[in-house]
Amino acid sequence: MEINREPIKNWFGFTRRERRSAGILLLIIVIVISIRYFIPLKNTEIEEITGMVSDSENKYEAQSAEESAEGKLFSFDPNNASYDTLIKLGLAEKEASTLISYRNRGGKFRQPTDLKKIYGIEDSSAEKLIPFVEVKKERSEKVSYGSFSKAVPLDLNNCDSAALVRLPGIGPVLSSRIIKYRHLLGGFVRIDQLKEIYGLPVETFDLIKGKVYADSSVIFRIKINSTGYREISRIPYLEKYEVSAIMKYRELKGNLSGISDMVDNKLITQEKAEKLRLYVSFE
C-alpha cells in the first residue's frame, strides 16, 4: 500500500521563503555569538593592561615614599640634638627620651658608633643614624703638664672596643665582653666590676685599674615597678626566680617603695641589694 506523504511534507517541509528566512536568522545568531565571544577577550586584555599600569604606579609611589623617608635624614650632633630633632630623624619617642636622659646624666658621645652603647636604642635605629652623626672633635687623649704628658684615664662607660684594646692585656675578645657586660648592666658603677667578666684575669685587672675609671652618673636604671619581666631579667645580678618573685609581688601587693622593701619582703638578699642599688629606680 502506497503511503500518502503529503501531510508529512506539510508539517515538516519548508518553502523557499522559509528556508531563506531561516538562513538569515542562523547568520544573525552566528554573528551575535561571535561578537559575544570576542568582546570579553578584549576587555580582559584591557583589564590586564590597566592592572599592570596600576601595579607600576603603586611601585613608583612606594619607591617615592621610601626615598622621601630617606631624605628626612640629616647631619646632627647627638650631644646637643633636641627631642624634636631626634624624632624627625626617625627615633621612637622612648628612644629619643632615653638618649636625652643619658646626656642629662653626664653622658657624652665621642664618635658616631657611641649610639650603639645606649641601652634602650635599637641597633637598627643606631645603624641608620650613624652615617649622619657629626660629633665635635674631642680634646686629645693626653694632657700636657710642663715638659711631660700624662695619659687621661679611660671611662669604661663612654669608650668603644677600639679604645679598650689599647689597654695592656685587653684583646678583641675581652674588649667585646666588656662592652656586652656594660650593656647588660646599664653601665659600670665601679672598675672592680671588671673582675666579674668571664676570662679577665686578676693580673690583667691589676695592669689596667690605674688606667680606667667608671663615670657612674651615666648609669641606666631599670624602673622596677613598671618594667616587664624580660627587661628586668637582663640584669646580671638577678636570678630568674628573683625576677619572678618581683613580678608576683607587684601583681599581689603593688609597687615596691625602695631597695629595702625588696630585702624586707625577701625578694633579694642584702648582699644582692648592694649590687642593685644604683641599677634600679622605684618611680
C-alpha positions in Angstrom: 0.0 0.0 0.0 1.4 3.4 -1.0 1.9 5.9 1.9 0.5 9.3 1.4 3.5 11.7 2.2 1.8 14.9 1.5 0.7 15.6 5.2 4.3 14.9 6.3 5.6 17.5 3.9 3.0 20.0 5.1 4.2 19.5 8.7 8.0 19.3 8.3 8.7 20.8 4.8 10.0 24.4 4.3 9.1 26.7 1.5 11.8 28.7 -0.3 10.9 31.8 1.6 11.1 29.9 4.9 14.5 28.4 4.1 15.8 31.9 3.2 14.4 33.4 6.5 15.9 30.5 8.5 19.3 31.0 6.8 19.3 34.8 7.6 18.3 34.0 11.2 21.1 31.5 11.6 23.6 34.0 10.2 22.4 36.6 12.7 22.8 34.1 15.6 26.4 33.3 14.4 27.3 37.0 14.3 25.9 37.6 17.8 27.7 34.6 19.2 30.9 35.7 17.5 30.6 39.3 18.9 29.9 38.0 22.5 32.9 35.6 22.2 35.5 38.2 21.0 34.5 41.3 23.1 35.2 39.7 26.6 38.7 38.8 25.4 39.4 42.4 24.5 38.0 43.6 27.9 40.2 41.1 29.7 43.3 42.4 27.9 42.3 46.0 28.8 41.8 45.0 32.4 45.2 43.3 32.4 46.9 46.3 31.0 45.1 48.6 33.5 46.3 46.3 36.3 49.9 46.4 35.0 49.7 50.2 34.9 48.2 50.3 38.4 51.0 48.0 39.7 53.7 50.2 38.2 52.1 53.3 39.8 52.0 51.5 43.2 55.6 50.5 42.9 56.6 54.1 41.9 54.6 55.5 44.9 56.2 53.1 47.3 59.7 53.9 45.9 58.9 57.6 46.1 57.8 57.2 49.7 60.9 55.3 50.6 63.1 57.9 49.0 61.2 60.6 50.8 61.7 58.9 54.1 65.4 58.6 53.5 65.5 62.2 52.6 64.4 63.2 56.1 67.8 62.1 57.5 70.3 64.9 58.0 73.5 65.5 59.9 73.3 66.0 63.6 75.3 66.0 66.8 73.8 63.7 69.4 75.5 65.8 72.2 73.1 68.7 71.6 70.3 67.5 69.3 66.8 68.4 70.6 64.0 66.0 71.3 62.1 67.2 68.2 65.2 66.8 66.1 65.7 63.2 67.2 62.0 62.4 66.4 62.4 63.9 62.9 65.4 61.6 62.4 63.2 58.6 63.0 63.8 57.7 66.6 60.9 56.4 68.6 59.7 58.7 71.4 61.1 56.3 74.0 64.5 56.1 72.2 64.7 59.9 72.0 63.9 60.3 75.7 66.5 57.7 76.6 69.2 59.5 74.6 68.4 62.8 76.2 68.2 61.2 79.7 71.7 59.7 79.0 73.0 63.2 78.2 71.3 64.8 81.3 73.2 62.3 83.5 76.5 63.5 82.0 76.9 61.0 79.1 78.9 62.1 76.1 79.1 61.0 72.5 82.7 60.9 71.3 82.2 59.1 68.0 79.2 58.0 65.8 79.3 54.4 67.0 78.6 55.5 70.6 74.9 55.5 69.7 75.1 51.7 69.9 76.1 51.8 73.6 72.9 53.5 74.7 70.7 50.9 76.4 67.2 51.3 75.0 68.1 52.4 71.5 67.5 49.6 68.9 70.6 48.6 66.9 68.6 49.1 63.7 67.9 52.7 64.7 71.5 53.3 65.6 72.8 51.8 62.3 70.5 54.0 60.3 71.7 57.2 62.0 75.4 56.5 62.4 76.3 57.8 58.9 74.7 61.2 59.7 76.3 61.7 63.1 78.8 64.6 63.4 80.4 64.8 66.8 82.6 67.8 67.5 86.2 66.8 67.8 87.2 65.8 71.3 90.3 67.0 73.1 93.5 64.9 72.9 93.7 61.8 75.0 96.8 63.2 76.6 97.1 66.3 78.7 100.4 68.1 78.9 102.0 69.1 82.2 105.0 71.2 81.5 107.7 69.1 79.9 105.8 65.8 80.1 102.4 64.4 79.2 100.1 62.3 81.2 97.6 59.8 79.7 93.9 60.6 80.6 92.2 57.5 82.2 89.7 55.8 80.0 86.0 56.0 81.0 84.6 52.4 80.9 81.1 53.8 80.3 82.0 56.0 77.4 84.6 54.1 75.4 84.4 51.6 72.5 86.1 48.4 71.8 88.9 50.1 69.8 89.9 52.1 72.9 89.8 49.1 75.1 92.1 47.0 73.0 94.8 49.7 73.6 94.9 48.8 77.2 97.5 46.2 78.3 96.2 42.7 78.3 92.9 43.5 76.6 92.4 41.9 73.2 89.4 41.9 70.8 87.7 39.1 72.7 87.9 40.7 76.2 87.0 44.2 74.8 83.9 42.7 73.2 82.9 41.0 76.5 83.5 44.3 78.4 81.1 46.1 76.0 78.5 43.4 76.2 78.6 43.3 80.0 78.3 47.0 80.2 75.1 46.9 78.1 73.7 44.2 80.4 74.5 46.2 83.5 73.4 49.5 82.2 76.9 50.8 82.9 79.7 50.2 85.3 79.5 51.7 88.8 83.0 50.6 89.9 86.0 49.4 88.0 86.3 46.3 90.1 83.2 45.0 88.3 85.6 44.1 85.5 86.5 41.2 87.7 83.0 39.8 87.0 83.8 39.4 83.3 84.4 35.9 82.2 88.1 35.3 81.1 89.5 38.6 82.5 92.4 37.5 84.8 93.2 39.3 88.1 96.7 40.1 86.6 95.1 42.0 83.7 92.8 43.9 86.1 95.9 44.9 88.1 97.5 46.2 84.9 94.6 48.4 83.8 93.0 49.5 87.1 95.1 52.7 87.2 94.2 53.5 83.5 90.4 53.3 83.7 87.6 54.8 85.7 83.8 54.5 85.7 81.5 57.5 85.5 78.5 56.2 87.5 76.4 59.3 86.6 75.6 57.8 83.3 74.2 54.5 84.7 70.9 53.4 83.1 68.4 52.5 85.8 65.6 49.9 85.4 62.2 51.1 86.6 61.5 48.1 88.8 57.7 48.9 89.3 56.8 49.2 85.6 59.4 47.3 83.5 58.5 43.9 82.2 59.9 40.5 83.1 62.2 40.3 80.1 64.0 43.6 80.7 64.4 43.1 84.4 65.8 39.6 83.9 68.7 41.1 81.8 70.3 42.5 85.0 73.1 40.1 85.6 72.8 40.2 89.4 69.2 38.9 89.4 68.3 35.2 89.1 65.2 34.2 87.2 63.4 33.1 90.4 64.1 36.5 91.9 62.6 38.3 88.9 59.5 36.0 89.1 59.2 36.9 92.8 59.4 40.6 92.0 56.7 40.3 89.3 54.5 38.3 91.7 54.9 40.8 94.4 53.8 43.6 92.1 50.8 41.7 91.0 49.6 40.9 94.5 50.7 43.9 96.6 51.5 46.7 94.2 54.6 48.9 93.8 57.8 48.5 95.8 58.9 51.6 97.7 62.7 51.0 97.6 65.6 48.6 97.8 65.0 48.0 101.5 61.4 47.0 100.7 62.8 44.3 98.4 65.0 43.0 101.2 62.3 43.1 103.8 60.0 41.1 101.6 62.7 38.5 101.0 62.7 39.2 97.2 66.5 39.6 97.3 69.3 39.4 99.9 71.1 42.3 101.4 74.2 41.4 99.5 72.3 41.5 96.3 70.7 44.8 97.3 74.1 46.5 97.5 74.8 45.4 93.9 71.4 46.5 92.6 71.1 49.8 94.5 72.3 52.0 91.6 70.7 50.0 88.8 67.0 50.2 89.8 64.6 53.1 90.4 61.2 53.0 92.1 59.3 55.7 90.2 
